[in-house]
Amino acid sequence: MKLTGAQILCEALLKEGVEVIFGLPGGSVLPLYDTLLRYPRLRHILVRHEQGAAHAADGYARATGKVGVCLATSGPGATNLVTGIAAAYLDSSPMIAITGQVARASLGSEAFQECDICSITSACTKKGYLVMSAKDLAPTIYEAFRTAQEGRPGPVLVDVPRDVQQE
């Protein structure tokens, strides 16, 4: 059975020991949210604002010693994570921020709610990834977790276009 990008992402998170994800649904991450329903071991905690998701993931990392994970949609959803990502960066908290993105064909076209979140967060993340193929999702997640934890811990951003989640 061939897995979708969203399923690959969920499987990779489970392999990394993720138990909790803090997030807020939005258009460009709906394929992932639909898939999360089939992964009860990935407990999703719904927040009321994306900034809260980032701060919760940061606090989770500090309290548990595990990598905190937050999830937001593209555009303003992703940019609302920035303050929490910066706090995690300044305080050396390992965090993975997963953001949805517009479909690959729309990248660079100023599409509705498109923004280059990897560039926006480059000053407050250890690394940012824009995943352009479902086959790259699992290796990217594994590398992101290693990067978040090695040396001085800190946040890593993984941006996933909607069509990659569905691929």
C-alpha positions as CSV (number, residue, x, y, z in Angstrom):
1,M,0.0,0.0,0.0
2,K,1.4,3.4,-1.0
3,L,1.3,6.0,1.7
4,T,0.3,9.7,1.1
5,G,2.7,12.4,2.1
6,A,0.6,13.1,5.2
7,Q,0.8,9.4,6.3
8,I,4.6,9.4,5.7
9,L,4.8,12.5,7.9
10,C,2.8,10.9,10.7
11,E,4.8,7.7,10.5
12,A,8.1,9.6,10.7
13,L,6.8,11.6,13.7
14,L,5.9,8.3,15.5
15,K,9.3,6.9,14.7
16,E,10.9,9.9,16.4
17,G,8.8,9.2,19.5
18,V,6.4,12.1,19.1
19,E,3.4,11.8,21.3
20,V,1.9,15.3,21.3
21,I,1.4,17.9,18.6
22,F,0.2,21.4,19.4
23,G,-1.6,23.1,16.5
24,L,-4.5,24.9,14.8
25,P,-6.1,23.7,11.5
26,G,-6.1,25.7,8.4
27,G,-6.5,25.2,4.6
28,S,-3.0,24.2,3.7
29,V,-2.7,21.6,6.5
30,L,-6.1,20.0,6.2
31,P,-4.7,16.9,4.5
32,L,-2.4,16.3,7.5
33,Y,-5.3,17.0,9.9
34,D,-7.5,14.5,8.1
35,T,-4.7,11.9,8.4
36,L,-4.0,12.6,12.1
37,L,-7.4,11.1,12.8
38,R,-6.0,7.7,11.8
39,Y,-3.0,8.1,14.2
40,P,-4.4,8.1,17.7
41,R,-0.9,7.7,19.2
42,L,-0.2,11.3,17.9
43,R,-2.2,13.3,20.4
44,H,-3.2,16.7,19.0
45,I,-3.8,19.5,21.3
46,L,-5.9,22.2,19.7
47,V,-4.8,25.8,20.5
48,R,-6.8,29.0,20.0
49,H,-3.9,30.8,18.2
50,E,-0.8,29.5,16.4
51,Q,1.5,31.5,18.7
52,G,0.1,29.4,21.6
53,A,1.1,26.2,19.6
54,A,4.7,27.4,19.4
55,H,4.9,28.4,23.0
56,A,3.2,25.1,24.1
57,A,5.7,23.1,22.0
58,D,8.6,25.1,23.6
59,G,7.2,24.5,27.1
60,Y,6.6,20.8,26.4
61,A,10.3,20.5,25.3
62,R,11.5,22.2,28.5
63,A,9.2,20.2,30.8
64,T,9.8,16.7,29.2
65,G,13.3,16.9,27.6
66,K,11.7,15.7,24.4
67,V,11.4,17.7,21.1
68,G,8.2,19.8,21.1
69,V,6.2,19.8,17.9
70,C,3.8,22.5,16.6
71,L,1.7,22.7,13.5
72,A,0.2,25.6,11.6
73,T,-1.2,26.5,8.2
74,S,0.5,28.7,5.6
75,G,0.7,32.5,5.5
76,P,-0.5,34.2,8.6
77,G,-0.8,30.9,10.4
78,A,2.8,30.2,9.9
79,T,3.9,33.8,10.7
80,N,2.0,33.6,14.0
81,L,4.5,30.9,15.1
82,V,7.5,33.2,14.8
83,T,7.4,34.6,18.4
84,G,7.3,31.2,19.9
85,I,10.0,29.9,17.5
86,A,12.2,32.8,18.5
87,A,11.7,32.1,22.2
88,A,12.7,28.5,21.7
89,Y,15.7,29.6,19.7
90,L,16.9,32.0,22.3
91,D,16.4,29.5,25.1
92,S,17.8,26.5,23.2
93,S,14.6,24.4,23.3
94,P,14.4,21.6,20.7
95,M,11.3,22.2,18.6
96,I,9.9,21.1,15.2
97,A,7.5,23.6,13.7
98,I,5.6,22.1,10.8
99,T,3.8,24.5,8.5
100,G,1.6,23.9,5.5
101,Q,2.3,25.7,2.3
102,V,0.4,26.4,-0.9
103,A,0.7,23.8,-3.6
104,R,4.0,23.6,-5.4
105,A,2.6,25.0,-8.7
106,S,1.6,28.2,-6.8
107,L,4.9,28.8,-5.1
108,G,6.3,32.2,-6.0
109,S,3.1,33.4,-7.5
110,E,1.9,35.4,-4.5
111,A,-0.9,33.0,-4.1
112,F,-3.5,33.4,-1.3
113,Q,-1.8,32.9,2.1
114,E,1.6,32.1,0.5
115,C,4.7,33.2,2.3
116,D,8.3,32.2,2.4
117,I,8.3,31.0,6.0
118,C,11.7,29.4,5.7
119,S,13.2,32.8,4.9
120,I,11.1,34.6,7.5
121,T,12.3,32.3,10.3
122,S,15.9,31.9,9.1
123,A,17.2,34.2,11.9
124,C,15.5,32.2,14.7
125,T,15.7,28.6,13.5
126,K,18.7,26.2,13.3
127,K,17.4,25.2,9.8
128,G,14.4,25.4,7.6
129,Y,13.2,22.9,5.0
130,L,10.8,23.3,2.2
131,V,9.8,19.7,1.3
132,M,9.1,19.4,-2.4
133,S,8.3,15.7,-2.7
134,A,6.6,13.2,-0.5
135,K,9.6,10.8,-0.8
136,D,11.7,13.4,1.0
137,L,9.3,13.8,3.9
138,A,10.6,11.0,6.2
139,P,14.3,11.8,5.6
140,T,13.6,15.5,6.2
141,I,11.8,14.8,9.5
142,Y,14.6,12.5,10.7
143,E,17.2,15.2,9.8
144,A,15.1,17.9,11.4
145,F,14.9,16.0,14.7
146,R,18.7,15.4,14.7
147,T,19.3,19.1,13.9
148,A,16.9,20.3,16.7
149,Q,18.7,18.1,19.3
150,E,22.4,18.2,18.3
151,G,24.9,20.8,19.6
152,R,23.0,23.7,21.0
153,P,19.3,22.6,20.8
154,G,16.8,24.8,19.0
155,P,13.9,25.0,16.6
156,V,13.7,23.6,13.1
157,L,11.0,24.5,10.6
158,V,9.6,22.0,8.1
159,D,7.3,23.6,5.4
160,V,5.2,21.1,3.5
161,P,3.1,22.2,0.4
162,R,-0.5,21.0,0.4
163,D,-0.1,18.8,-2.7
164,V,3.0,17.1,-1.1
165,Q,0.8,16.1,1.8
166,Q,-1.7,14.6,-0.7
167,E,1.0,13.0,-3.0
